[in-house]
Amino acid sequence: MKIKRYIISKETRARCRIFQLSEAAAHQFQSISLELFHYLLEVKAISFTIYFRVDDEMIEFIVPASFSHQLVHQIIAARNREYDNVDICVEAKDFKRFEALINEVREKKIEQLLRRDPLLDPQVIRSFVNLSRASQMMVRGGLSPQVAAQAREAASILVSSLMECEVAVGTLSRMVQADPTLYDHSASVAMMSGVIARTMLGRNREDSVIITQSGLYHDVGKTCVPHSLLNKPGRFTPEEFERMKLHTTLGYEEICRAIEQGSVIDRNVARVALEHHEKFNGRGYPFGRKGRAEEHEHGIHLFARIVSIADVYSALLMKRVYKEAYSASEALSIMHNAAADYDPIIFRNFEKHIQKTLIRYDVLEKKALAAGKIIMVDPGLGTRIRKNSA
């Protein structure tokens, strides 16, 4: 696969201070995930400098005095769609200020969302935010013992606070549709996995915590996949697909290394990272495993069979560069048509509960409208804005 490399333009070289980044000085900068960087489109000013790294050159791209959404969009375009040799950074000493600003934006968005849609459950949203923070720590900090502890704590809080399954699933689905910027795929998969394990299948608390953690860790191998491949809008070539499939083995190896270096992570979490794209009918990857590990040695682990369902459902709900967002009912229909991919016992349970959720929230929405409450969902995602005229 040919990799496109970002070339610093003459205009940027004339406008910005650029310097060589030595290996010794690299620790002075903290990488920022694209998901968090997007939040800067919601602010009017910053109190820190945004750096754009290109290979071993560091560009002082946005200083507080020149902050603009146009410059933010320029970085997003390069980081998200085209080039593999780039990264977004702030100085390590400024990261807490960046994080505080992002948390402020997120809190405001959550408050607005809860006001706009009274059917959302605040406790579910807060649990999701905890998981998202743990997910973002993995992106920027690797799998250190501190990150592993944060991931387990977030998973434990979720499992301890799980309420009715329909409330958790319904709130998560509506939140993703109403405000996609709050979406975090790993956090969504973690929450959905925990819900499936604890409330749909009745697994014990410890198993449910490990399964929730597995959702957080399932895609860690994608940090080793080029950005342009992760965000390619069209179909993969056979070579590109083989490269993408490596994220399962790379994630497994990374988690195993972290365990060996002292991170407290259950080894089944590593196995889920390896097997979450295996399919019950044997048509998945990386090994083409089939059926249940409890029944034969070439089967798929139970935890991976749970996370794979959560992974697909969560991905279908979200708009990406290569696909539109689907509603919860559309996502369930797509999965039903591919039901052979999933453990039939788990999927039947999942399908039954999602259908109950759809019915429940349809009834609640009708009641809210009849009572004069406003239900607002993003029409760009195929849903509607409806207001009671009373």
C-alpha positions in Angstrom: 0.0 0.0 0.0 1.4 3.4 -1.0 1.5 5.8 1.9 0.9 9.5 1.3 3.3 11.7 3.2 2.5 15.2 4.3 4.8 17.9 2.9 5.0 21.1 4.8 4.0 24.0 2.5 5.9 27.1 1.8 3.1 29.1 3.3 3.2 27.1 6.6 7.0 27.4 6.7 6.7 31.2 6.3 3.9 31.5 8.9 5.0 29.1 11.6 8.0 28.4 13.8 9.3 25.0 12.8 12.0 23.0 14.6 13.6 19.6 14.6 12.2 17.3 17.3 15.0 15.3 18.9 14.4 11.9 20.5 15.5 13.4 23.8 12.9 16.2 23.6 10.0 14.0 22.5 8.8 13.5 26.1 8.2 17.2 26.4 5.1 16.8 24.1 1.9 15.0 24.5 -0.1 13.6 21.6 -3.8 14.4 21.3 -6.3 12.1 19.8 -8.4 13.4 16.9 -11.6 12.7 18.8 -10.5 15.2 21.5 -9.0 17.7 19.1 -12.4 18.0 17.4 -13.7 19.6 20.5 -11.7 22.7 19.7 -14.3 23.5 17.0 -16.6 24.3 20.0 -14.4 26.9 21.6 -13.5 30.5 20.8 -10.1 30.7 22.3 -7.2 28.6 23.7 -4.5 29.4 26.3 -1.9 26.9 24.9 -0.1 26.2 21.7 -1.1 23.4 19.3 1.8 21.7 17.6 1.6 19.7 14.4 4.3 17.1 14.1 5.5 16.0 10.6 8.0 13.2 10.8 10.7 14.7 13.1 9.8 18.3 12.4 7.5 20.1 14.9 5.3 23.0 13.7 4.0 25.6 16.1 0.8 25.6 14.1 -1.8 27.4 16.3 -0.7 29.8 19.0 -3.4 31.4 21.2 -3.3 34.7 19.3 -3.9 33.1 16.0 -6.5 30.5 17.0 -9.2 29.9 14.4 -11.5 27.1 13.4 -10.0 27.3 9.9 -6.6 26.2 11.3 -8.3 23.5 13.3 -10.0 22.2 10.2 -6.6 22.2 8.3 -5.1 19.9 11.0 -8.2 17.6 11.0 -8.0 17.3 7.2 -4.3 16.3 7.3 -4.6 14.0 10.3 -7.9 12.3 9.4 -8.0 11.8 5.7 -4.7 11.8 3.9 -1.4 11.4 5.6 0.3 8.9 7.9 3.4 10.8 9.0 1.7 13.4 11.2 0.5 13.9 14.8 -1.2 16.6 16.9 0.5 17.6 20.1 0.6 20.1 23.0 3.5 20.6 25.3 3.2 18.1 28.2 3.2 21.0 30.7 0.0 22.3 29.0 -1.9 19.1 28.8 -3.9 19.7 31.9 -5.1 23.0 30.5 -6.0 21.3 27.3 -7.8 18.5 29.2 -9.7 21.0 31.4 -10.9 22.9 28.3 -12.1 19.7 26.7 -13.9 18.6 29.8 -15.6 21.9 30.0 -16.8 21.6 26.5 -18.0 18.0 27.0 -19.9 19.0 30.2 -21.7 21.8 28.4 -22.6 19.4 25.5 -23.9 16.8 27.9 -26.0 19.5 29.7 -27.4 20.7 26.4 -28.1 17.1 25.3 -30.0 16.3 28.5 -32.1 19.4 28.2 -32.9 18.6 24.5 -33.9 15.0 25.1 -35.6 14.3 28.4 -35.6 10.6 27.6 -31.8 10.3 28.2 -30.7 8.9 31.5 -28.0 11.1 33.2 -26.4 8.1 35.0 -25.9 6.2 31.8 -24.3 9.3 30.2 -21.9 9.8 33.2 -20.9 6.1 33.1 -20.2 6.5 29.4 -18.0 9.6 30.0 -16.0 7.7 32.6 -15.4 4.9 30.1 -14.5 7.5 27.4 -11.9 9.1 29.6 -10.3 5.7 30.2 -10.4 5.1 26.5 -8.7 8.4 25.7 -6.0 7.6 28.3 -5.1 4.5 26.4 -4.8 6.5 23.2 -2.4 9.0 24.6 -0.7 7.0 27.4 -0.4 3.5 26.2 -1.2 0.6 28.5 0.7 1.6 31.6 -0.3 0.3 35.0 -2.0 3.7 35.7 -4.0 3.4 32.6 -5.0 -0.2 33.3 -6.1 0.8 36.8 -8.2 3.6 35.4 -9.8 1.2 32.9 -10.7 -1.3 35.5 -12.2 1.4 37.8 -14.3 2.8 35.0 -15.5 -0.8 34.1 -16.3 -1.5 37.8 -18.3 1.7 38.1 -20.3 0.8 35.1 -21.1 -2.7 36.2 -22.0 -1.5 39.7 -24.3 1.2 38.5 -26.1 -0.7 35.7 -29.8 -0.1 35.7 -32.5 -1.5 33.4 -31.0 -2.8 30.2 -33.4 -0.9 28.0 -32.5 2.4 29.8 -28.8 1.8 29.2 -29.1 0.7 25.6 -31.7 3.3 24.7 -29.8 6.2 26.2 -26.6 5.1 24.5 -28.3 4.8 21.1 -30.1 8.1 21.4 -27.0 9.9 22.6 -25.0 8.8 19.6 -27.7 9.9 17.2 -28.4 13.2 18.9 -24.7 14.3 19.3 -22.1 12.2 17.3 -19.3 14.4 18.7 -19.7 12.7 22.1 -19.3 9.3 20.5 -16.3 7.2 21.5 -16.3 3.8 19.9 -14.3 1.9 22.5 -16.4 3.4 25.3 -19.5 2.5 23.5 -18.4 -1.1 22.9 -17.3 -1.3 26.6 -20.7 -0.1 27.8 -22.7 -2.3 25.4 -20.5 -5.3 26.3 -21.1 -4.8 30.0 -24.8 -4.5 29.5 -25.0 -7.7 27.4 -22.9 -9.6 30.0 -24.5 -8.4 33.1 -28.2 -7.7 32.3 -28.9 -9.7 29.2 -26.9 -12.9 30.1 -26.7 -12.6 33.9 -22.9 -13.0 34.1 -21.4 -12.5 37.5 -19.9 -9.2 38.5 -16.2 -10.0 38.0 -16.8 -11.5 34.5 -18.9 -8.5 33.6 -16.1 -6.1 34.7 -13.5 -8.1 32.6 -15.9 -8.1 29.6 -16.4 -4.3 29.9 -12.6 -3.8 30.0 -12.3 -6.0 27.0 -14.6 -3.6 25.1 -12.3 -0.7 26.1 -9.2 -2.6 24.9 -10.6 -4.4 21.9 -9.2 -2.0 19.3 -5.8 -1.0 20.8 -4.0 -2.6 17.9 -5.4 0.1 15.6 -2.9 2.6 17.0 -0.4 0.7 14.8 -2.5 1.1 11.7 -1.9 4.1 9.4 -4.5 6.9 9.8 -5.2 7.0 6.0 -6.2 3.3 6.1 -8.4 3.6 9.2 -10.3 6.5 7.6 -10.3 5.4 4.0 -13.7 6.3 2.5 -13.8 3.5 -0.1 -13.3 -0.2 -0.2 -10.0 -1.7 0.9 -7.8 -3.4 -1.6 -6.9 -7.0 -0.7 -3.5 -5.7 0.5 -5.1 -3.0 2.6 -7.5 -5.4 4.2 -4.6 -7.7 5.2 -2.9 -4.7 6.8 -6.1 -3.8 8.6 -6.6 -7.3 9.9 -3.3 -7.1 11.7 -4.8 -4.8 14.4 -6.1 -8.0 16.1 -2.7 -9.6 16.6 -1.0 -6.3 17.2 -3.5 -5.5 20.0 -3.1 -8.9 21.5 0.7 -8.5 21.6 0.5 -5.0 23.0 -1.8 -6.1 25.9 0.4 -9.2 26.6 3.5 -6.9 26.8 1.6 -4.6 29.2 0.7 -7.5 31.4 4.3 -8.7 31.5 5.4 -5.1 32.4 3.1 -5.0 35.4 -0.2 -3.7 34.2 -3.0 -5.5 36.0 -5.1 -6.7 33.0 -6.9 -10.1 32.8 -5.4 -12.2 30.0 -8.8 -12.8 28.6 -8.8 -9.1 27.6 -5.9 -9.9 25.3 -7.7 -12.8 23.9 -10.7 -10.7 23.1 -8.5 -8.2 21.2 -7.3 -11.1 19.2 -10.7 -12.7 18.5 -13.2 -9.9 18.3 -13.4 -10.2 14.5 -13.8 -14.0 14.5 -17.3 -15.1 13.4 -19.3 -17.9 14.8 -19.6 -19.4 11.3 -15.8 -19.5 10.9 -15.6 -16.7 8.3 -13.8 -14.2 10.5 -10.2 -13.4 11.2 -7.3 -13.7 12.0 -7.6 -17.5 12.4 -11.1 -18.4 11.1 -12.1 -19.8 14.5 -15.6 -21.2 14.7 -18.2 -21.9 17.4 -17.6 -21.9 21.1 -14.3 -22.3 22.9 -16.2 -24.1 25.7 -17.0 -26.9 23.2 -13.8 -27.3 21.2 -10.2 -25.9 21.1 -10.7 -24.0 17.9 -13.7 -22.1 19.1 -14.1 -18.4 20.0 -13.9 -17.3 23.7 -17.3 -16.3 25.2 -16.0 -12.8 26.1 -15.0 -12.3 22.4 -18.4 -13.5 21.2 -20.1 -10.9 23.4 -17.7 -8.0 22.4 -18.0 -8.8 18.7 -21.8 -8.1 18.9 -21.3 -4.9 20.8 -18.6 -3.8 18.4 -20.8 -4.3 15.3 -23.8 -2.6 16.8 -21.8 0.3 18.0 -20.1 0.8 14.7 -23.4 0.7 12.8 -24.8 3.6 14.9 -22.0 5.9 14.1 -21.4 8.0 10.9 -17.9 7.5 9.5 -16.0 8.7 6.5 -16.9 5.4 4.7 -20.5 5.0 5.8 -23.6 6.8 7.0 -25.1 6.4 10.5 -27.9 3.9 11.0 -30.7 4.1 13.4 -31.0 1.5 16.2 -33.7 -0.3 14.2 -31.7 -0.3 11.0 -28.6 -1.5 12.8 -30.5 -4.4 14.3 -32.0 -5.3 10.9 -28.5 -5.4 9.3 -27.2 -7.6 12.1 -30.3 -9.9 11.9 -29.5 -10.5 8.2 -25.9 -11.5 9.2 -27.0 -13.5 12.3 -24.8 -16.5 11.3 -21.8 -14.4 12.2 -22.8 -14.3 15.9 -23.3 -16.9 18.7 -27.1 -17.6 18.3 -27.8 -17.8 22.0 -26.2 -14.4 22.7 -27.6 -12.8 19.6 -31.1 -13.9 20.3 -30.9 -12.4 23.8 -29.4 -9.2 22.3 -32.0 -8.9 19.6 -34.8 -9.4 22.0 -33.6 -6.7 24.3 -32.9 -4.2 21.5 -36.4 -4.8 20.2 -37.8 -4.2 23.7 -35.8 -1.0 23.9 -37.1 0.3 20.6 -40.7 -0.4 21.7 -40.1 1.2 25.1 -38.6 4.4 23.7 -41.3 4.7 21.0 -43.9 4.7 23.7 -42.0 7.1 25.9 -41.5 9.5 23.0 -45.2 9.5 22.3 -46.0 10.2 25.9 -43.4 13.0 26.1 -44.9 14.6 23.0 -48.4 14.3 24.3 -47.3 15.9 27.6 -45.8 18.9 25.7 -42.1 18.0 26.1 -39.8 18.6 23.2 -37.9 15.7 21.7 -35.0 16.7 19.5 -32.8 14.4 17.5 -30.3 15.3 14.7 -32.2 15.2 11.4 -28.9 14.8 9.6 -28.8 11.3 11.0 -32.1 10.2 9.5 -34.2 11.0 12.6 -36.6 13.9 13.0 -37.2 17.0 15.1 -40.7 17.1 16.5 -42.3 19.6 18.8 -45.6 19.6 20.5 -47.5 22.7 19.5 -49.3 23.0 22.8 
